Amino acid sequence: MSTLGSLPADKPNLELTFAWPQNPAGCHKTTVTGLVTMSLAQLLEGRQCPLRVGTLVLVTGRMPFRLRGQIADALQTLLHQMALQRCAALVVTGQPGVHQPFPQPMRDLSDELAIPLMATTAAPEAWLGLHESIHNDLLARAERRAAQLNMLMQQLPAQLADIKAMERIADWLAQTLDAQVMVSESERVLAASPATAAEHLAHAIIRQSVDGPSYDGPSAPHTHLISLAPATGADTVLAVVRRTPFDEAERRLLRHGAKILGLVDQARREFRVTNEASHAARMAAAELLLAGEPAKARRVMATLTPGLLDPATARAYILETTAALRDAVVRRCHATVKGRALVVADPRHARRILIVNPVRPGSEAESCVAGDLVRVVASLGQGISLGGSGVYSLSLIPEALSEALTAQRFATHQPDSVALSAQNTDLVSLLPEREALRWAHSLLHPLMRKAEQWIPLREALPAALTYPYTVAARRLALHRNTVTRRVARAADLLQLDLSRVTNRVAVGLALELVTQRDAPERSETLTPPVSPTLTSLLAAPPIAAWANTLLHTARDDRRDLLATAQSWLSHDTHIESTARALELSEVTVRSHLRAIEEHMSRDLASMAGLRDLLFALHIETGRPEITDSCAALRAA
């Protein structure tokens, strides 16, 4: 993996050196995930560039002997933007022979933001291909890690009590990690690879009681000692040693290997053979699904639960409980939906459980799983909540879990602590796909005609349409005036008043369709002379059923919540004017809106929540009115 320390050695033609900090040793291990280049002219214009975690930013064009004035100010602004995205380092093209081109204020800012400053004297051509090289390296490492994980899963024996299983796993670990591996009890060695490993690791085992679970001695500078079954009180230990350090991926692989060895050891001791054997595989499959690699996840699960991940689509659920009860709830859920869904504890959150329910078209298995999970929640009582997603492609499980998490948060306010998207299907997924994309392209055509115009507007508008400009600017790492100018430019091109909520929702929906639901290669084919109207898109029977389902509990509330919502939207979400029109207090209006959020399981501070409320009310009551054709929108 490319790091700030390895790049100068691996790519000497870059002529790359550290200019600051004075002692850059602490920066050498910083991972570089990509390269963004910008010219000196672009820097002075304040042009924004896409920054991500680990990005190396190169400013091309020869810098003056000393950085002062406008250039120094622009570089300091760029450093602040880089710090927000946790970039790797800033590189400038300096004059040959200049040791320190950066003035003291920039060095102080570099220390404050923890962004190293680097210099290069190489021509821009020398940097061509570096970005692709870094990404190819990252991809190769990811594939290698996935292959290692898959191979580790394949080491699981047909029967965990196989007396040779532990030796085979130790051999595989030794070969994969280029290390010496030993599994031992207090009285004997159970497996060693190579055969001489016991001699090298005996000293570390003896020192375990003195120095703790990890020991670094002169004869074995990188030693790991892992107890294979600490929960059961067993004294079986995995010891691994080699001369070079272990990176994070190797430590993770080592932990997975230790889990499998622990399972084998527990099977030999007749402790919880079956449940523990499947745990590592489920976690591995879940990690692969979260990484967007369903094919590898299928291979991991192939021998454990054949066919479980074969369907191309799935629903996701998030169940939240207390940290103390989570393991017990995981076992309960796994036993309840065994063979029909993947259940794992969320490695990123101590109280969450992730459940992936593969769905075959026309199958009733998904509703059975949802019903079983609801019954589990009901039986466990307070302190537990369940949220679900709609149907997603298996490669989009992270997005499904994000929707499930939103539903779970709303579930905490529901009487039964359950909020399933199966009850309120996502509006966008119900729209006729091709007609919706045609409408979106027709509406946004004035923005999309020029790529250099479309890209900054596409990035700024979703946040600017949802939040106040100050908040949107902070989220986008832009100046508020920049956000204001972009919105004004978009409004002028579209000939729309974007202060009107109906226009903001229409443009927001079109942006979501074009940027998230459309394949780029199809864009040019979806702009016919006559596009569908928004009203025609919302006229489909499934959407009418969706609107009825979304509003039916709010409609039954003793308070006239729908009238408040209609007035609030008609007054462009202004609380004060809504309260005056309804002759209610502002506190009452806010209370009604919070009640609507709970009834709908939607966040009205988000564009999606506002959109769903607006369209559902229009479909059910005809108010607020929607100007549906693109031409009429612009003429309004």
N, C-alpha and C positions, 0 to 999 in steps of 0.2 A: 504494500500500500504506500502511495506517495505521501511523504511528510515534508515539512519545511526543512528538516535536517537532511533528508535523502535527496531532494531535488538537485542541489548544487553538485552532488557527487554523481547522481544518475544522469544528469543532463548538463555536462560541462559547457556545451555550446550556448547555454542560456547566460553564462557569465554572471550568475546570481550570487549576491553576497548579502549578509545581514548588515544593515546600517544602524539599527537600534532594535532591541536594547544592547547595551554595551557587552553584557554577557548573555548571549542568546541560547545557552545550553538548555534552558527550560522550555524553549520554543521548538526544539528539534523534533519532538514527538507529535506536534500538531498535525493532524491529518488534513490533507488537501484533497477536496472532492471535485474540484473543477476550476476552470479559468475563465475570467471575464476581462475583456480588454476594452479600453476606451481611449480615444485620442485626447491630446491636450486641449483641443478645441471643444470637444464634447464635455470635458471636465469643466472648462470655464463657462460653458453654456448652462451648466447645472443639469445636464441630461441624466435621467435615471437609467440605471442598468439593473437587470435581474440579479439579485444577490441571494445566496443560500448559505447554509451552514457549511463551513470549510472552504468557501470560495477564495481563490487567490485573485486579487484585482491588480491588473497591469495597466498603468497609464503610459501609453506610447508617446513618442515625440521627445526630443532632447530637452531636458530641464535646464534652466539657467544655472550658473555656478552656485548661486545661493537662492533658495526658495523664499520669496518675499511677496508681499502685496496680494494681488488677486489670486495668484496661483496657490499661495500658502493657505489663503482663506478657503478656496475651493477644496483643497486636499483635506483640510480640517473638517469641512462639512461631510466629505466622502468618508472620512474615518468614523464619524458619528453614525452614518448610515450602515457602515460595515459592522460596527459594534452591535447594532440592533439585530443584525442577522447572524452574528457570531462567525464572521468571516475569518479566514486563516491569516492573511497578511496583505499589506499594500506594497506594490513594487513600482518604482519609477525608473525611467530611463535616464541615467545620469551621464555627466561628462566623464570621459576616460581620465583616470588618475584622481578623481575627486573622492575623498574618503568619506566625508560626512556632508551630504547635500541638504540635510534637514535642519532647520533652525531649532533652537531650544524649545520654543512653545510647542512645536509638533512632537518633539521627543517626549515632553511632559505629557501631552495628550495621549501619545502612544502608550506610555506607562499606565495612565489612568484608565484607558479603554482596553488594555491588554491586546492591542493589535500591533504586531511587529512591523517594523519598517525595513524594506529591502530595496536594493538597487541593482540595476543591470546595465551593462554597456553594450549588450547584444542588439543587433538589428531586429525589428519586429518579425522578420521572416523566420528567425530562429525559434520563435515561440509557436509557429504554426504547427498544428497537430498535437500540442500538449494537452489541450482539453479532451480531445478524443482519446489520447493515450491514457489519461487519468481515469476516464470513464470505462475504458476497456479493462483497465487494471481492477477497478472496483467490481465490474461485472464478473471478471474471472475469479476474483476472491469470493464473491457471493455464490457463484456456481460451485466453487471448490468446497465451500463450507456446507452448502446444501448436499453435495455428493458425499461428503464425510458423514454428515448426519444421517443420510439415507443408508450408507454402508454400516454405520453403527447400529441402526435399527435392524439391519439384516443379520447382525451378529446374535440377535436374540435366538436362543435355541428353541427347538420344537417343544422341548420339555425343560423347564428351568432347573430341574433336579439333575440334569445331565452332568456327570462328574467332570467332563472335559470342557464344559462351557466356559468356566472361569479362565482356564488356560488359554482358550482360543481368543477370548476378549482381551486378555492381557497381551497376547501376541499382537493383536490388531492395534491396540493402543500404542505399544512400543514401536511398531512399524510406522504408524501414522504420525506420531509425535516425535519420532526419532529420539526416544528416551528409554530409560531403563524402568521397568514396571514390576512391582511386587505386591501381591495380596497376601496378608498374613494375619494370623491370630496371635495371641500372646504365647502360644506354645509351639506353633508350627507355621511353615510357609505353605499357603494353599496354591499359589501360582506365581511364577517368576518368568520374565522375558527381558533379555536373554537369560540363559541359565545362571550367569554370573551376577545377576542383578542383586541377589540376596547379600552378597559380600559388600557391595557398594552401599546398599540401603540399610544394613543392619545398624550402623551408627545413628542414622536419623531416627529409626524406630526406637532405639534406646533413649535418645534425647527428647522424645516426644513428651514425656511426662514432665520434663524440665522446662522446655521452651515453647510448649503449646503445639497447635496443629500444624504450623509451618515452621520449618527449620532451614536456615541457610548456614551451612558449614563450609570450611575451606575445601574439603574434598568434594562437596556437592553444593555448588553455589545456588542452584535453583531447584529446590526440593519442595514437593507438595505431599502432605499427609492428609488423607481424607478418611474419616470413620464411615464405614459403609452402612451401619445400622445404629446410629446413636439413639434413636427413639426407643429401640427395644433393649438397650443396654448391652448389645453385642459388642465385642472388642475387635471385630474384623476391621482391618485398616488397609487402604490402598495407598501405596507409596510410589511416587514418580519423581525421577531426577534426570536432569540433563544440564549441559554446560551453558546453553543460551537461554535467555528469558522466554517465558510463555506470554504470547499476546492474549488479548481478551477472547478472541475466537477459540484459541486452543484451550484456554481455561474453561470456557463453556463446554467444549467438546469433552474435556476431562471430567467435568461435573456430570455430563450425560453418561459418560462411560462408567463413572462411579455409581450412578443410579442403577445402571444395568447390573453391574457387579454386585451391588447391594441386593438387588432382586434375586439374583442367583444364590447369594449367600442366605437370604431369608428363606428361599425355597428349600435349600439344603437343611435349614433349621426348621422347616415346616411352618413358617410364619407368612401368612397373607400372600400366597404365591400369585394368584391370578390378578388381584387388584393392582398390586404394585408393578407387575409385569407390564400392564397396559398404560401406566401413568406416563412414563417417559415418552412413549409413542404418541399419546394424545397431545402432550405438550409440544412435541416436535411438529406434529401436524398442524396444531393451532398456530405456532410460530410461522410455519410456511404459508398458511392461509393469510395471516396478517401481513406477510411479506408479498402477497399477491402471486404465490406460486402453487396453484391448486394441483398441477400435475405431480409435483414432488410430494405434496401432502397426500395425494392418492397412493403413491408408492409407499409412503411411510405407513399408511393405514391398511395397505392391501392384505397383509398377513394377520393383522389384529382384528379388523372388522371388514371383511371383503365386501366391496360394493357400496360402502357407506357414502363415500364422496364421489361416486360415479355421476350423479345428476349434475347438470351444468348450472343450476340455480339453487339458492338456499335462502332461508330466513335466519336472522341472528337474534339472539336474546341476551340481555344482561340482567343478571339477578344480583342484587346487593343485599348483604346481610352483615352481621358483625364479624370482626376479624377472628374472634374466638370460635365462632360457629361455622366459619366458612368451610373448613375441611369436611366437617360432618354433612353440611348441605351439599357439597360437591358429590360425596358418596351417595347421598339420598337421590340427587338428580340423576346421577349416572345409572343407578340401579333402576330408576323409573323409566328412563328413555333409552336404555341400553340397546345398541344396535340400530337406533333410529336417529341419533344426534350425537355430536361430539361435545363433551362437557369437560371444561378445564378451569382451574383457578386462574384468574387474570394475573400474569406475572408483574403487571405494572401497577396494580392496586390491591391493597391487602383485604378489601371487603367485597370484591366483585368476582363473579363467576361468569365465564363466557360460554355460550351454548350456540352451536351452529347446527341448524336443522336442514339438511339437503332436501330439496323439493323436486319431485317428478311431476310434470304436467298431468293434471287430472287425478293425482293421488290424494287420498285423505290423510296420509301419514302426518302432514304438517299440522293439520287441525288437531290431531290426536296428541301430538307433542305439546302444542300450545295448551290444550286442555289439561294434560298431565302436569305441566309446569304451574298452571294456575292453581291446581289442587294442592301442589306442594306448598305454594305460598300461603294458601288458605289454612293448611294444616299447621304451619309453623308459627302463625300468629304475627304479632307486631315485630317491628325491627327488620322486616324483609320486604323488598319491592321488586317488581318485574317489569321490564320494558322490552318491546319487540320491534322488529323492523319489517319493512315490506320485502318483496321477493327481489333478490339481487343476483347478478352473476357471481359464480363462485370466486372469480378473480377480483371481485369488488367487496370482499368480506369486510375490509376496514371501513368502507363507507356504510355498509349495513350495520356494523357495530356502532358507528357514530349516530345513526338514526335510532338505534335501540337505546343508546345512552340518553339521548334527548327524551325518549319516551319514558325511560326509567325515572328520570328526574321529575317528570310530570306525575308518574305513578305514585310518588310519595304523597301527593295531595289528593289521591283518589280514595274512596272508602274501602275498596278491596285491594289497594296498593298494586294495581295492575293497569298498564297502559300498553295495549298491543296495536301495532300499526295495521294488523289484519282487520281491526275494527274501523280505522280511518285511513284507507289506502291513500298513498301519495297522489296528489292531483296530477303532477306532471307525468307519472307513469300511466295514467288513464287517458291522456290526450292521444288522439290518433297521431302517431309519430311523424309520418311524412308530411301531413297537412300542417301540423304544428311547426315543423321546421321551415316549411315554406312561408308561413305567416311570420315567423321570427326573422327570417332572412329579408323578407319584404320590408318589415318595419325598420330593421337596422341597416338596410342597404346604404343609406347616406353616410353612415359611419364606417362601413366596411369597404368602401370603394378604394381606399388607399391604405396600404398596410402600415405605413409610418403614422397615419392618423388613427387607425383602428387599435393598434396595440396599446398605446397609453390610455385611450378611452376605455378599452375592455378591462384594463387592470384597475382603473379608478372608479368606474361607475357603480359596480355592485356595492362597494362600501359607501360611496357618496350618496346613493339612493336610499340606503338603510339608516345611516347615522348622520348626526350633525357634522358639518364639514370639519370642525376641530377634531372630533373623534375619528372621523374617516382619515384625516391627514395623519394622525398618530398611528393608526393601524397600517397605513400604507407607507409610513416613513417618508412622507412628503410634506411640503409646506402647505398651510391652509390655503394660501392664495393660489397655489398650483392646482389644488383640488377644485377650488371655485372656478378657475379658468377652464378646466377640462369639462366640468358640468355645463358651464355656459356655452362652451363650444359644441357639446353634444346637443344641448337644447336648440341651439341655432341651426345645426345641421338637420335635426329631426323636425324642426318647426313645432316643438312641443313646449308647453309650460311644465317643467319638471318639478314645480312646487305643488302641483296637483297630485294627490295620492293615486288617483286612477291612472294617470300617465306614468308615474313612477313604478307602479305595479306592472303595467303592461311592458315597459322597457325592461324591468327586472326579470320578468318571465322570459322575454325574448333573449336576453343575455344568458340566462341559465340554459335555455334550449340550445343556443348556438355554441356556447363555450363548454358545456358539460355533457350534452346529449348527442351532439353532432360529430360525425367523423369528418376530419378536415378534408379528406380526399373527395367528399361528396358535396362540399359547400357550393361549388359552382353549378351544380345540377338542381339546386333547390330554390332558384329565384325565377319562377315563371312569370309571364306577363300579368296574370291574375292570381292573387293569393287568396287563401281562405280568410274569413273574418274571425275575430276572437269569439263573437257570439256563436258562430257555427261550430267552433272548436268545443265550446262549453255546452252544446246542445245534446251531446251523446248521452243515452240513457245511463251508462255506468257513472257518469259525472253527476247526474241528477241524484242517483242513489247515494253517491259520495257526499253531496251537499246535505242531503236529508240526515244521513248518519252523523255528520259532523256537528249539526246544529240541534239535533232532536233533544238532547238533555238541557241545553241552554233555553230552548223554546218552552220546556216544561217548568222552568224556574218561575217562582212566584213574582220575581221582579221582571220588568219588561227589558230584559237584557238586549234583545235584538234591536229594539228601538234606539237604545243608547248607542249600540254599535253602528247602526245606520247613520245616526246624526254625527257621530265621531268621525266616520269616514267621509261623510258629506262636507264636514268642516276641515278636511285635510289633516285629521288627527290632532287638532288643537283642542285641548281640554277646556280652556276658558270659554271659547265661543260655543262649544258643545253644551256646557253647563248652562249658559245663558239661554240657548235655544230650547232646552228641555226644562228650564226653570228648576234645575237641581243644583246642589252644591258640587264644587269640584271634587270634594272627597267622595261623594256618592258616585260620580262618574268614574273615578279611578277604581272604586270598589266594584262597580259593574264590569269594568274591563278586566280586572283580575279574575272575577268569577267566570267570564267568558273564556279566559285562558285555561282555567281549570276544566271547564266543561269540554273544551275542544282539544285539550292537551297540545296547545300551540303557544309559542312565545310571540306575542304581538309586537315585541321590539325587533323582531327579525323580519326580513323581507318575505320569507316563506310563510310565516304566521299571518302577516298582514294580507298577503295575497290570498291565502286560503279563506280568511274571514270575508274579504271583499267579494270573491267569486261565489262563495257559498251563499252569502246574503243576496247577491244579484240573482242567482239561480232560483233561490227559494222565494224571494219577495219582489224581485225586480228593482230593488234599491240597494245601494246606489246604482245609478245608470252607468253603463260602460259604452264608451265610443269605440266601436269594434273594428272598423276598417282603417288601414294605414293612412289612406288619403284623408279620411274624416278626422283621424287623430291629429294630423298635421294642420288641418283647416280649423280645428276647434280653438 
